[in-house]
Amino acid sequence: MLIKWTKKPLTILKKDLKKSKKEMGAFLKKVGYNPDKIPFIPISGWVGDNMIERSDNMKWYKGPFLIEALDAVIPPKRPSDKPLRLPL
């Protein structure tokens, strides 16, 4: 299938990506992470772009690929002197 790309779909995609980043950042903050220190990575699960190694299909992206980013995440400190609480 061929798709003619115009600026309109790319503008919508950019808007959706910003919205997703904002929503995910709010969730990460709620669970104790600093969203400013966690990279948001464009990936393709279908072809594996930016998952295990840097993709040639996304040369515009200069950040880490997924495995690099996961290895670099430092979990937040949890209070171990308080009773265990599990979200429902």
C-alpha positions as CSV (number, residue, x, y, z in Angstrom):
1,M,0.0,0.0,0.0
2,L,1.3,3.4,-0.9
3,I,0.5,6.4,1.2
4,K,1.0,10.0,0.1
5,W,2.5,11.9,3.1
6,T,1.6,15.5,3.5
7,K,2.3,17.8,6.3
8,K,-1.1,17.3,7.8
9,P,-0.6,13.6,8.9
10,L,2.9,14.4,10.1
11,T,1.5,17.3,12.2
12,I,-1.2,15.0,13.7
13,L,1.5,12.4,14.5
14,K,3.7,14.9,16.2
15,K,0.7,16.2,18.2
16,D,-0.2,12.6,19.2
17,L,3.4,11.8,20.2
18,K,3.5,15.0,22.4
19,K,0.2,14.0,24.0
20,S,1.5,10.4,24.7
21,K,4.7,11.7,26.2
22,K,2.8,14.1,28.5
23,E,0.4,11.3,29.7
24,M,3.2,8.8,30.3
25,G,5.3,11.4,32.0
26,A,2.4,12.1,34.5
27,F,2.1,8.3,35.2
28,L,5.8,7.9,35.7
29,K,5.8,10.8,38.1
30,K,2.9,9.2,40.1
31,V,4.9,6.0,40.6
32,G,8.0,7.8,41.8
33,Y,10.2,8.3,38.7
34,N,11.5,11.6,37.3
35,P,10.1,11.8,33.8
36,D,12.8,14.3,32.8
37,K,15.4,11.6,33.3
38,I,13.6,8.9,31.3
39,P,14.0,9.1,27.5
40,F,10.9,8.6,25.3
41,I,12.1,6.4,22.4
42,P,10.4,6.0,19.0
43,I,10.3,2.2,18.3
44,S,8.8,-0.2,15.9
45,G,7.8,-3.5,17.4
46,W,6.8,-4.7,13.9
47,V,10.3,-4.5,12.5
48,G,12.3,-4.0,15.7
49,D,13.5,-0.4,15.0
50,N,15.4,1.1,18.0
51,M,14.6,-1.9,20.3
52,I,17.8,-4.0,20.5
53,E,20.1,-1.8,18.3
54,R,20.0,1.6,16.7
55,S,17.9,1.7,13.6
56,D,18.9,2.9,10.2
57,N,15.3,3.7,9.5
58,M,15.2,6.4,12.2
59,K,18.5,8.3,11.6
60,W,16.8,11.5,12.9
61,Y,16.6,10.0,16.4
62,K,19.8,10.6,18.3
63,G,19.0,9.1,21.8
64,P,19.4,5.7,23.2
65,F,17.7,2.6,21.9
66,L,15.3,0.7,24.1
67,I,17.7,-1.8,25.7
68,E,20.2,0.9,26.5
69,A,17.5,3.1,28.1
70,L,16.1,0.2,30.2
71,D,19.6,-0.6,31.5
72,A,20.2,3.0,32.4
73,V,16.9,3.5,34.5
74,I,17.6,3.8,38.2
75,P,14.5,2.7,40.2
76,P,13.2,5.2,42.8
77,K,14.0,4.6,46.4
78,R,11.1,3.0,48.2
79,P,10.5,3.3,52.0
80,S,11.4,-0.1,53.4
81,D,10.6,0.8,57.0
82,K,6.9,1.2,56.2
83,P,4.2,-1.4,55.6
84,L,3.9,-2.8,52.1
85,R,1.3,-1.2,49.9
86,L,0.2,-2.6,46.6
87,P,-1.9,-0.6,44.2
88,L,-5.2,-2.2,43.2
